[in-house]
């Protein structure tokens, strides 16, 4: 089964999502104990986390131009991408600072904030795929559309397509951010995912009378 170009992002994103909380734990432990070995490990982990986030983000920018999505899903994609840009910039900021400084509670708190934001943007990404079917080939892209938007990752045109779409994706994200922050465009409030959570919480729990007993043969 061949992998498409837009499927590279969900493949790579596991690395920074796993590394970031691990890095925060190591850095916080180093700050509390003063252990020089943990301090060195934390410094290395910050650079590894930032680099893996940048690589996953590059693939994500490309994927934003290689999938079909309606306006609501596009708004979620915008929030997902903008939040992840903040996470990557935060990780690089801490990595640069840690190059010349020991771990501290401040750097650990910044790391915790980045992890909280990454958890939110990761949830948005899951909502886009599992609720709205963005990037799911059998739901939103088939046949010629799939070949046109997202060629095989092992094809000759894949590297150039990745680079071109990543640049286009970054341009789309920055342009959309300018439109939103200047008030020229408004985001769908439900794109933040709050409504989806509220609807799930408002679903009534099944009462005992609604639960049918399981009948088993005697």
trRosetta pair geometry for C-beta under 8 A, 3 or more apart (Angstrom, degrees):
i j d omega theta_ij theta_ji phi_ij phi_ji
2 152 4.8 -39 167 -130 136 111
2 153 7.2 178 174 27 86 82
2 154 6.8 -109 -145 23 104 111
3 7 5.0 -128 -167 80 88 130
3 8 7.2 99 150 -68 122 68
3 11 7.4 16 -154 -46 144 148
3 152 7.2 95 74 -158 47 68
3 153 4.5 -13 94 10 95 131
3 154 7.6 93 52 -19 84 90
4 7 4.8 95 60 0 76 107
4 66 7.8 175 146 153 111 132
4 137 7.4 137 -5 -80 148 123
4 146 7.1 -89 -108 -177 149 97
4 150 4.2 53 170 140 122 115
4 151 7.0 164 -146 98 79 19
4 152 6.3 -73 -105 -105 54 37
4 153 6.3 129 174 -35 9 86
5 8 6.2 -32 -172 -8 43 113
5 62 6.6 -91 154 140 108 126
5 63 7.6 -171 124 -89 76 69
5 66 5.8 -125 91 -141 107 166
5 150 4.8 -149 47 -157 90 78
5 151 5.9 45 -20 58 117 61
5 152 7.6 84 -36 118 77 9
5 153 5.5 151 -81 -87 51 71
5 158 5.6 -175 -87 -140 107 88
5 161 5.7 -74 -107 106 166 125
5 162 6.0 -149 -157 -75 117 84
5 165 7.5 105 138 34 136 151
6 9 6.9 -34 -179 14 51 108
6 62 7.3 -149 -101 117 59 87
6 63 4.3 106 -147 -131 76 84
6 66 3.9 -158 -73 102 112 125
6 67 5.4 130 -158 -54 154 93
6 135 5.6 -151 137 -133 126 105
6 149 7.3 4 -34 130 133 99
6 150 4.2 -59 -6 -116 106 140
7 10 6.2 -53 -161 42 57 103
7 11 6.3 61 144 -25 75 109
7 63 8.0 130 -40 -111 20 120
7 135 7.4 142 -83 178 67 116
7 150 7.6 98 -12 173 80 139
7 153 7.2 -91 60 -46 96 126
8 11 5.5 -65 -155 38 35 116
8 12 6.1 20 158 -13 73 112
8 59 4.3 -122 108 -150 105 132
8 62 7.5 10 57 74 122 129
8 63 7.2 -154 54 -62 80 110
8 153 6.2 133 -64 -111 106 130
8 162 7.4 2 32 -114 159 122
9 12 6.2 -65 -142 41 27 100
9 13 6.1 35 164 -38 66 109
9 56 6.3 92 -148 -169 66 71
9 59 4.0 -179 -79 121 70 103
9 60 4.4 108 -133 -80 132 61
9 62 7.4 -173 -51 61 111 88
9 63 4.4 -70 -7 -20 140 147
10 13 5.8 -42 -132 19 32 118
10 125 7.8 166 -98 164 91 126
10 129 7.5 69 -90 -78 142 155
10 135 7.7 145 -23 130 130 155
11 14 7.5 -57 172 6 31 104
11 59 7.9 -80 52 150 87 164
12 15 6.1 -41 -178 15 61 113
12 52 7.4 -169 173 -173 94 81
12 55 5.8 -121 -179 118 143 99
12 56 4.2 -169 115 -98 108 81
12 59 5.4 115 31 28 140 151
13 16 6.6 -59 -161 43 50 97
13 17 6.0 43 150 -18 77 116
13 56 4.6 116 -91 -158 58 136
13 60 7.3 74 -77 -64 113 115
13 122 7.5 155 158 -115 128 96
13 125 7.5 -132 174 143 171 171
14 17 5.7 -68 -145 46 31 111
14 18 6.0 24 162 -16 70 112
15 18 6.3 -68 -150 39 23 102
15 19 6.0 13 161 -14 65 116
15 52 4.1 -119 120 -171 121 137
15 55 7.9 3 65 69 140 119
15 56 6.7 -170 52 -50 100 125
16 19 5.5 -59 -131 44 34 108
16 20 5.7 42 169 -34 70 104
16 49 5.8 97 -134 -163 78 70
16 52 4.4 178 -63 107 83 103
16 53 4.0 100 -114 -75 152 75
16 56 5.6 -116 7 16 124 144
16 87 7.9 108 152 134 135 126
16 91 7.8 -72 -151 -72 118 168
16 118 7.4 -131 131 -144 104 143
17 20 6.5 -39 -136 21 22 112
17 118 6.4 -179 -111 157 73 123
17 122 6.0 89 -113 -96 130 144
18 21 7.4 -68 -165 39 29 95
18 22 6.5 20 151 -11 64 120
19 22 5.6 -71 -151 46 34 112
19 23 5.8 36 157 -26 74 109
19 45 6.6 -174 -174 -170 98 92
19 48 6.1 -132 -158 112 147 100
19 49 4.3 -170 123 -99 120 85
19 52 5.9 104 19 49 150 147
20 23 5.8 -54 -145 33 27 111
20 24 6.5 27 157 -19 62 105
20 49 5.3 115 -82 -153 61 131
20 53 7.6 68 -65 -66 112 122
20 87 7.7 -33 -108 -176 152 116
20 91 7.1 -85 -109 -96 101 124
20 111 7.3 178 -174 -169 80 89
20 114 6.5 -128 -160 115 126 107
20 115 5.1 165 138 -97 115 87
20 118 5.8 67 77 36 170 167
21 24 5.5 -51 -147 35 36 114
21 25 6.4 37 155 -21 67 104
21 115 5.4 95 -81 -134 74 137
22 25 5.8 -55 -151 35 31 111
22 26 6.4 27 154 -15 65 107
22 45 6.8 -126 109 -160 94 140
23 26 5.9 -57 -147 39 31 108
23 27 6.0 27 157 -17 67 111
23 42 6.5 109 -165 -146 72 69
23 45 4.0 -179 -110 134 94 120
23 46 5.8 127 -168 -76 136 56
23 48 7.8 -175 -81 65 125 96
23 49 4.9 -59 -28 -39 155 145
23 111 6.4 -135 107 -151 97 136
24 27 5.8 -58 -142 41 27 109
24 28 6.0 26 160 -18 64 110
24 108 6.3 104 -161 -153 76 72
24 111 3.9 173 -104 134 93 124
24 112 5.7 118 -155 -70 140 61
24 114 7.9 -172 -73 61 121 100
24 115 5.7 -52 -29 -36 154 140
25 28 6.0 -56 -143 38 25 108
25 29 6.3 25 157 -18 62 109
26 29 5.8 -58 -148 38 28 111
26 30 6.3 29 154 -20 64 107
26 38 5.8 -161 -174 -166 82 91
26 41 5.5 -101 -180 109 138 109
26 42 4.6 -175 118 -85 102 85
26 45 5.9 93 59 19 146 159
27 30 5.7 -54 -148 36 31 112
27 31 6.4 32 153 -21 64 105
27 42 3.9 122 -86 -150 71 134
27 45 7.5 -134 -46 70 96 124
27 46 7.3 66 -72 -59 133 108
27 98 7.7 -78 -123 -108 123 143
27 103 4.7 -170 -163 -136 76 131
27 107 6.1 -104 170 113 135 108
27 108 5.2 -178 113 -92 104 84
27 111 5.9 118 60 -8 145 164
28 31 5.6 -52 -148 34 33 112
28 32 6.4 24 156 -13 65 108
28 103 7.6 -131 -68 165 19 130
28 105 7.7 57 -130 -116 76 56
28 108 4.1 101 -87 -140 81 138
28 111 7.6 -135 -46 67 95 134
28 112 8.0 58 -67 -52 131 107
29 32 5.9 -61 -146 41 30 105
29 33 5.9 0 166 5 69 116
29 35 7.3 -15 133 31 90 123
29 38 5.6 -97 101 -176 101 152
30 33 6.5 -69 -131 51 23 91
30 34 7.4 84 178 -90 56 9
30 35 5.7 -101 -123 58 67 84
30 38 3.7 -164 -85 115 94 105
30 39 4.3 146 -171 -74 134 61
30 41 7.5 -176 -66 55 133 90
30 42 5.0 -108 6 -14 149 141
30 102 7.6 -144 141 179 112 86
30 103 4.2 81 95 42 115 150
31 34 7.9 19 -172 -65 18 49
31 102 7.7 135 -103 139 68 91
31 103 4.3 -111 -62 124 83 100
31 104 5.3 119 -125 -133 122 14
31 105 5.5 157 156 -58 147 54
31 107 7.4 177 -71 56 135 98
31 108 5.5 -102 8 -31 151 132
33 38 6.7 61 65 39 121 149
34 39 7.8 -9 -168 -46 34 124
35 38 4.1 61 87 16 114 110
35 39 6.5 179 92 -16 58 85
36 39 5.2 -53 -145 35 36 118
36 40 6.4 37 156 -19 67 102
37 40 5.9 -52 -151 36 31 109
37 41 6.3 31 150 -18 63 107
38 41 5.4 -53 -144 39 35 114
38 42 6.1 40 155 -23 67 104
38 103 7.7 -61 119 15 91 149
39 42 5.8 -52 -148 33 28 112
39 43 6.6 31 152 -21 61 104
39 102 5.5 -33 -149 -147 137 84
39 103 5.2 -144 -124 1 81 106
40 43 5.7 -51 -151 32 33 113
40 44 6.6 29 153 -14 65 105
41 44 5.8 -57 -151 39 33 109
41 45 6.1 32 152 -21 67 110
42 45 5.5 -56 -143 38 31 113
42 46 6.5 38 157 -27 65 100
42 98 6.9 -119 120 -162 94 146
42 103 5.2 25 89 -72 157 133
43 46 6.0 -50 -154 25 29 112
43 47 7.3 21 153 -9 59 102
43 95 7.8 106 -164 -145 58 64
43 98 4.8 -169 -115 142 78 115
43 99 6.7 118 -160 -92 114 41
43 103 7.7 -126 -54 -56 78 92
44 47 6.1 -61 -159 38 35 106
44 48 6.3 32 149 -18 69 110
45 48 5.4 -56 -144 40 36 113
45 49 6.0 38 157 -22 70 105
46 49 5.8 -52 -144 36 28 111
46 50 6.3 27 157 -17 63 108
46 91 6.6 -180 -167 -173 75 77
46 94 5.4 -123 -150 110 132 99
46 95 3.9 178 133 -94 107 78
46 98 5.3 103 31 41 161 149
47 50 5.8 -54 -144 38 31 110
47 51 6.2 30 158 -18 65 108
47 95 4.8 120 -77 -153 60 129
48 51 5.9 -57 -146 38 28 109
48 52 6.3 23 158 -14 64 109
49 52 6.0 -60 -146 40 27 106
49 53 6.2 28 155 -19 64 110
49 91 5.3 -127 113 -157 103 132
49 95 7.6 -167 60 -68 91 119
50 53 5.7 -57 -148 38 29 113
50 54 6.4 31 154 -22 64 105
50 88 6.6 104 -150 -160 69 67
50 91 4.0 178 -90 126 81 108
50 92 4.5 119 -151 -75 137 64
50 94 7.9 -172 -63 59 121 86
50 95 4.8 -74 -15 -21 146 149
51 54 5.7 -52 -149 33 31 112
51 55 6.5 30 154 -17 64 105
52 55 5.7 -52 -148 36 34 111
52 56 6.3 30 154 -14 66 107
53 56 5.8 -56 -144 42 31 108
53 57 5.9 33 155 -21 65 110
53 84 7.5 -169 -171 -176 100 91
53 87 6.3 -134 -157 117 142 101
53 88 4.4 -176 131 -103 121 88
53 91 5.5 109 27 40 153 157
54 57 5.6 -56 -144 39 28 113
54 58 6.4 37 153 -26 63 102
54 88 5.6 117 -76 -156 64 129
54 92 7.7 64 -59 -61 116 119
55 58 5.7 -47 -151 28 30 115
55 59 6.8 25 153 -11 61 103
56 59 5.8 -57 -153 40 35 109
56 60 6.2 38 148 -23 67 108
57 60 5.2 -52 -143 37 35 116
57 61 6.4 41 156 -23 66 98
57 84 5.6 175 -106 138 103 118
57 85 6.9 115 -150 -86 138 58
57 88 5.3 -34 -35 -54 154 152
58 61 6.0 -49 -151 29 29 110
58 62 6.8 26 150 -13 60 105
58 162 7.8 48 146 167 99 103
58 166 5.2 3 -170 -137 72 141
59 62 5.7 -56 -154 38 35 112
59 63 6.2 38 150 -24 68 107
59 162 7.2 -34 -112 -151 65 110
59 166 7.5 -42 -83 -92 20 113
60 63 5.4 -51 -143 35 34 113
60 64 6.7 45 155 -31 63 96
60 80 7.9 -132 -176 129 132 106
60 81 6.4 174 137 -108 118 88
60 84 6.6 -6 88 95 165 162
60 169 7.5 175 116 155 57 154
61 64 5.9 -46 -158 18 31 115
61 65 7.8 14 151 -5 57 102
61 81 7.0 99 -91 -140 66 124
61 165 7.2 155 121 127 74 73
61 166 4.3 74 91 -147 114 65
61 167 7.8 89 138 -27 129 16
61 168 7.9 149 156 70 94 56
61 169 3.3 156 176 94 72 132
61 170 5.1 4 -151 -49 142 75
61 173 7.0 -80 -123 -14 94 132
62 65 6.4 -72 -168 39 38 101
62 66 6.3 19 147 -13 73 123
62 161 7.5 94 -162 132 122 72
62 162 5.0 -21 -118 -150 161 59
62 163 7.9 -2 -93 -33 123 12
62 165 3.9 81 -145 97 73 108
62 166 4.2 -31 -60 -63 88 73
62 169 5.8 -114 -63 -11 23 142
63 66 5.4 -74 -141 45 38 108
63 67 6.2 21 170 -15 77 112
63 135 6.9 5 -177 -100 114 131
63 165 7.7 101 -31 135 21 131
63 169 7.5 52 48 -98 46 153
64 67 7.2 -61 -138 33 21 99
64 77 5.7 135 -127 171 101 128
64 81 6.3 6 -73 -69 146 142
64 165 7.8 166 58 165 67 99
64 169 4.3 115 54 -132 115 113
64 172 6.5 -159 122 72 129 139
64 173 7.4 61 92 -56 172 100
65 149 8.0 -164 132 -161 60 89
65 165 4.1 -158 66 -155 129 98
65 168 4.9 60 -82 95 157 122
65 169 5.1 -119 -22 -67 105 88
65 172 7.0 162 -74 -6 98 146
66 149 4.9 132 -161 159 61 89
66 150 4.3 91 175 -79 116 95
66 161 7.9 77 -91 159 126 113
66 165 5.8 22 -45 -158 101 159
67 134 5.5 73 149 179 141 83
67 135 4.5 -49 -115 -77 141 73
67 140 6.8 45 -174 107 86 140
67 141 6.9 -108 -139 -34 61 134
67 149 6.9 128 -74 153 23 140
67 150 7.3 28 -69 -46 61 132
68 134 7.7 -151 81 -135 51 68
68 140 4.5 -165 66 166 108 111
68 141 5.7 157 6 -66 112 91
68 145 7.1 -7 -40 171 131 133
68 149 7.3 -98 -42 -83 82 171
69 73 3.7 -126 -169 99 106 122
69 74 5.0 144 110 -60 117 72
69 77 6.1 83 112 -25 173 139
69 128 7.5 -21 -121 -160 130 110
69 132 7.4 51 -138 137 90 131
69 134 5.0 17 -95 -118 106 113
69 140 7.5 12 -73 -158 50 154
70 73 5.2 89 51 16 67 102
70 74 6.9 -121 104 -9 32 93
70 132 7.6 -127 32 -167 100 124
71 74 5.5 -55 -146 35 30 115
71 75 6.5 33 155 -21 64 101
71 188 6.8 114 128 -35 96 132
72 75 5.9 -54 -156 31 31 111
72 76 6.8 28 148 -14 63 104
72 132 7.3 -159 99 -112 106 143
72 188 5.2 -57 -115 59 71 166
72 190 6.7 -19 -145 84 114 109
72 191 6.0 -165 -165 -82 65 91
73 76 5.5 -51 -150 37 38 113
73 77 6.2 44 148 -24 67 104
73 128 5.7 104 -152 -137 94 91
73 132 4.8 172 -92 148 117 156
73 134 5.1 162 -172 -70 137 126
74 77 5.3 -50 -146 35 34 116
74 78 6.4 41 151 -24 63 100
75 78 5.6 -47 -150 30 33 115
75 79 6.7 30 153 -13 63 103
75 187 4.8 131 -154 -153 120 87
75 188 4.7 170 33 29 169 96
75 191 3.5 -86 114 -101 115 160
76 79 5.8 -56 -150 39 34 108
76 80 6.1 38 150 -23 66 109
76 124 5.5 -173 -174 -174 94 103
76 127 6.5 -117 -162 93 148 115
76 128 5.3 177 113 -78 132 102
76 132 7.5 155 40 9 152 154
76 191 4.6 -146 -63 -159 67 88
76 193 7.3 89 -122 -55 108 91
77 80 5.4 -53 -144 37 31 117
77 81 6.2 26 158 -15 65 108
77 128 6.4 89 -71 -113 78 149
77 134 7.2 -168 -69 -166 114 164
78 81 6.0 -59 -146 40 26 105
78 82 6.0 22 159 -16 65 111
78 173 6.7 161 -136 -127 71 72
78 176 5.3 -108 -126 125 128 147
78 177 7.7 174 -172 -66 108 70
78 180 7.6 137 155 -38 145 148
78 187 7.2 -139 76 -111 135 117
78 191 7.7 17 49 161 99 146
79 82 5.9 -54 -137 40 28 108
79 83 6.1 29 162 -18 63 110
79 121 7.4 -158 131 -115 76 83
79 124 6.0 -127 98 -151 107 163
79 187 7.3 84 -55 -151 110 150
79 191 6.0 150 -6 138 134 106
79 192 6.6 -179 -124 -101 168 56
80 83 6.2 -61 -150 37 21 109
80 84 6.4 15 156 -14 60 112
80 121 5.1 120 -144 -161 59 87
80 124 4.4 -156 -83 106 95 125
80 125 5.3 115 -143 -66 136 77
80 128 6.8 -45 -41 -24 155 140
81 84 5.8 -60 -146 39 30 108
81 85 6.5 37 154 -24 65 101
81 169 7.5 -145 -133 167 150 103
81 173 5.0 -113 123 -112 137 130
82 85 5.7 -48 -152 28 33 114
82 86 6.9 34 149 -17 61 103
82 173 6.4 175 -70 -169 74 108
82 177 6.2 137 -105 -89 124 115
83 86 5.6 -55 -158 35 36 114
83 87 6.5 37 146 -21 67 103
83 117 5.5 -163 -173 175 101 100
83 118 7.8 166 143 -89 105 36
83 120 6.4 -112 -168 91 157 103
83 121 3.8 -170 97 -77 131 124
83 124 7.4 114 32 26 145 145
84 87 5.2 -45 -145 32 41 116
84 88 6.3 39 156 -17 68 102
84 118 7.3 75 -110 -115 70 72
84 121 5.1 174 -56 153 81 159
85 88 6.0 -55 -147 38 30 107
85 89 6.2 28 155 -15 65 109
85 173 7.2 145 -41 150 141 146
86 89 5.8 -56 -143 40 29 109
86 90 6.1 32 157 -21 64 109
86 114 7.9 -162 127 -122 81 77
86 117 6.1 -81 98 158 119 156
87 90 5.7 -58 -150 37 27 112
87 91 6.4 27 154 -20 64 106
87 114 5.1 113 -139 -163 72 89
87 117 5.4 -165 -75 98 96 115
87 118 4.8 95 -123 -73 148 91
87 121 6.9 -117 -23 26 135 146
88 91 5.7 -52 -147 35 32 112
88 92 6.4 28 156 -13 65 105
89 92 5.9 -55 -146 40 31 107
89 93 6.1 37 152 -25 64 107
90 93 5.5 -54 -147 34 30 116
90 94 6.5 26 157 -14 65 103
90 110 6.2 -165 -172 169 107 99
90 113 7.2 -126 -160 93 155 100
90 114 4.3 -170 105 -91 140 118
90 117 7.7 108 13 46 153 142
91 94 6.0 -55 -149 38 30 106
91 95 6.2 32 152 -21 64 109
91 114 6.0 131 -60 -168 77 158
92 95 5.4 -53 -143 37 33 115
92 96 6.2 35 158 -20 66 104
93 96 6.0 -54 -149 35 27 108
93 97 6.4 22 154 -13 62 109
93 110 7.5 -102 95 166 114 146
94 97 5.7 -59 -146 42 33 110
94 98 5.9 30 157 -20 69 110
94 107 5.4 118 -146 -155 104 94
94 110 5.5 174 -80 101 118 129
94 111 6.1 83 -118 -68 170 87
94 114 7.6 -98 -11 -18 137 149
95 98 5.8 -56 -141 39 26 108
95 99 6.8 44 152 -39 59 94
96 99 5.8 -39 -160 7 33 118
97 100 7.2 -84 -173 48 35 83
97 101 5.7 -29 159 32 75 124
97 107 6.5 -165 99 -101 127 116
98 101 6.0 -87 -121 64 33 80
98 103 6.8 18 -128 -83 109 65
98 107 6.2 101 -74 -149 100 155
101 104 7.1 -36 145 -14 118 114
101 107 7.6 168 99 -47 120 140
103 107 5.8 -119 -149 68 61 133
103 108 6.8 62 179 -51 101 97
104 107 5.1 97 52 10 77 96
104 108 6.9 -138 97 -3 42 91
105 108 5.4 -57 -146 41 34 115
105 109 6.2 38 154 -23 68 104
106 109 5.8 -54 -148 34 29 109
106 110 6.6 29 152 -17 63 103
107 110 5.6 -50 -149 35 35 113
107 111 6.4 39 149 -20 64 105
108 111 5.4 -53 -152 36 34 115
108 112 6.4 37 149 -21 66 101
109 112 5.4 -47 -146 33 36 113
109 113 6.5 38 152 -19 64 102
110 113 5.6 -53 -152 36 33 113
110 114 6.4 35 150 -19 65 104
111 114 5.6 -52 -148 35 34 112
111 115 6.3 34 153 -20 65 104
112 115 5.6 -53 -148 36 32 112
112 116 6.4 35 152 -21 65 103
113 116 5.7 -51 -148 33 33 112
113 117 6.5 30 154 -15 65 105
114 117 5.8 -57 -149 39 32 109
114 118 6.1 33 152 -21 66 108
115 118 5.5 -53 -144 37 32 113
115 119 6.4 38 154 -24 64 101
116 119 5.8 -50 -151 30 30 113
116 120 6.8 29 151 -16 62 104
117 120 5.7 -55 -153 36 35 111
117 121 6.3 26 154 -12 69 107
118 121 5.9 -55 -140 43 32 105
118 122 5.9 38 156 -23 65 109
119 122 5.7 -54 -145 37 27 115
119 123 6.5 31 153 -21 61 103
120 123 5.7 -54 -153 32 31 111
120 124 6.6 32 149 -18 64 102
121 124 5.4 -47 -149 34 38 116
121 125 6.5 44 149 -22 64 100
122 125 5.5 -49 -152 32 35 115
122 126 6.6 36 150 -18 64 102
123 126 5.6 -52 -152 35 36 112
123 127 6.4 39 150 -21 66 102
123 193 6.7 103 120 -172 109 169
124 127 5.5 -51 -149 34 34 114
124 128 6.5 39 152 -23 65 101
124 193 5.9 -121 -97 -44 80 137
125 128 5.7 -50 -152 30 33 113
125 129 6.7 18 156 -8 65 107
126 129 6.0 -64 -148 43 32 102
126 130 5.5 -4 172 10 74 118
127 130 6.7 -63 -117 52 21 87
127 131 4.9 -15 -166 20 63 127
127 132 6.9 44 144 -1 68 101
127 193 5.8 -153 -36 -109 169 114
127 196 6.5 135 -134 64 133 174
128 131 7.2 -15 -65 51 7 88
128 132 5.4 -48 -155 49 42 118
128 134 4.3 -36 163 33 95 134
128 135 7.6 55 129 10 105 107
129 132 7.4 2 -32 57 7 74
129 133 7.1 38 -167 -119 38 15
129 134 5.8 -83 -85 59 49 79
129 135 6.0 -41 -109 55 91 110
129 136 6.5 119 -161 -47 75 98
131 196 7.1 -32 -120 -133 168 145
133 136 4.4 -80 -162 34 75 126
133 139 3.7 -88 -174 114 136 154
133 140 5.5 152 128 -34 103 107
134 140 6.5 16 -122 -8 33 164
135 140 7.0 13 -9 52 15 133
135 141 7.7 -13 -139 9 28 124
136 139 4.2 33 91 25 112 115
136 140 6.0 97 60 11 70 96
137 140 7.5 -84 -123 54 15 69
137 141 5.4 -63 -135 73 55 90
137 142 6.9 106 167 -85 74 59
137 146 6.0 44 -144 -111 100 134
138 142 7.0 54 -129 -83 36 103
141 145 4.9 -138 -149 112 76 111
141 146 4.4 118 147 -82 104 79
141 149 6.2 -97 -134 49 139 137
141 150 7.0 53 148 24 163 118
142 145 6.1 49 54 45 44 110
142 146 5.9 -15 -145 -24 9 115
143 146 6.2 124 55 19 22 101
143 147 7.2 -52 148 1 39 102
144 147 5.7 -57 -145 42 36 108
144 148 5.9 34 157 -21 69 111
145 148 5.9 -62 -145 39 26 109
145 149 6.0 6 166 -4 66 115
146 149 6.4 -64 -136 45 23 96
146 150 6.1 -51 -169 55 61 93
147 150 7.9 -84 -113 65 11 52
147 151 6.4 41 -162 -99 56 68
151 155 4.7 -73 148 44 119 150
151 157 5.5 49 57 76 165 110
151 158 5.9 -132 91 -79 107 75
151 161 6.1 147 32 -8 112 169
152 155 4.2 110 66 -29 91 103
152 158 6.7 -75 97 -67 53 121
153 158 5.3 97 -155 -140 34 150
154 158 6.8 75 14 -13 7 153
155 158 4.9 126 61 -33 76 98
157 160 5.8 -67 -163 51 60 106
157 161 5.3 62 142 -30 86 112
158 161 5.6 -62 -140 39 27 112
158 162 6.2 32 162 -24 66 105
159 162 5.8 -53 -149 31 29 112
159 163 6.6 22 157 -13 64 106
160 163 5.9 -57 -148 39 33 108
160 164 6.0 30 156 -17 68 111
161 164 5.8 -56 -141 41 29 109
161 165 5.9 18 164 -10 66 113
162 165 6.3 -64 -141 43 21 101
162 166 6.1 24 159 -24 62 111
163 166 5.8 -55 -144 33 26 112
163 167 6.6 23 158 -15 61 105
164 167 6.1 -61 -156 36 29 107
164 168 6.3 24 150 -14 65 110
165 168 5.3 -52 -142 42 38 113
165 169 5.9 44 154 -26 68 105
166 169 5.6 -50 -144 34 29 115
166 170 6.5 29 155 -18 62 103
167 170 5.9 -53 -149 35 30 108
167 171 6.4 30 152 -17 63 108
168 171 5.6 -57 -150 39 32 113
168 172 6.2 34 152 -21 66 105
169 172 5.6 -51 -146 35 31 112
169 173 6.3 31 155 -20 64 105
170 173 5.7 -53 -147 36 32 111
170 174 6.3 25 158 -12 66 107
171 174 6.1 -57 -142 41 28 104
171 175 5.9 26 159 -17 64 113
172 175 5.9 -60 -143 42 25 109
172 176 6.0 23 160 -18 64 110
173 176 6.0 -58 -145 38 25 108
173 177 6.3 28 154 -22 62 107
174 177 5.5 -51 -146 34 31 115
174 178 6.6 34 154 -20 63 102
175 178 5.8 -52 -152 32 32 111
175 179 6.6 31 151 -17 64 105
176 179 5.6 -54 -149 37 36 112
176 180 6.2 32 154 -18 68 107
176 185 7.2 -66 -156 64 70 152
177 180 5.8 -57 -144 39 30 108
177 181 5.9 17 163 -9 67 114
178 181 6.2 -60 -135 44 24 101
178 182 6.0 11 167 -7 62 116
179 182 6.4 -68 -143 44 20 101
179 184 4.5 -86 -158 72 73 111
179 185 4.2 34 141 9 111 117
180 183 7.9 39 173 -66 29 22
180 184 7.7 -76 -59 54 20 73
180 185 5.3 -54 -80 75 59 96
180 186 7.4 110 -131 -107 76 23
180 187 6.2 28 -129 -40 124 99
183 186 7.9 11 -156 -69 53 79
187 191 5.4 -100 171 47 104 136
187 192 7.6 89 127 -44 130 87
188 191 4.5 102 74 -25 90 105
189 192 6.5 -39 -178 12 50 109
189 194 7.6 -54 160 48 85 113
189 195 7.0 93 117 -35 89 121
190 193 7.7 77 171 -66 53 19
190 194 7.6 -123 -130 54 43 72
190 195 4.2 -43 -123 28 86 142
190 196 7.1 98 -171 -33 91 82
192 195 7.8 100 64 0 82 82
193 196 5.2 -52 -160 36 61 116
193 197 6.3 60 145 -21 81 100
194 197 5.8 -57 -155 36 35 110
194 198 6.3 34 150 -19 68 107
195 198 5.6 -54 -146 37 33 112
195 199 6.3 35 155 -21 67 105
196 199 5.8 -52 -148 34 30 111
196 200 6.6 28 154 -17 62 105
197 200 5.8 -58 -153 37 32 110
197 201 6.3 27 153 -16 67 108
198 201 5.7 -58 -146 40 32 108
198 202 6.0 27 157 -19 67 111
199 202 5.8 -58 -141 39 29 109
199 203 7.0 48 153 -42 60 91
200 203 5.9 -34 -160 1 34 115
206 210 4.6 -126 -165 84 88 127
206 211 5.8 97 141 -59 123 90
207 210 4.9 96 56 2 73 103
207 211 7.6 -142 96 -9 41 86
208 211 5.8 -58 -153 29 38 110
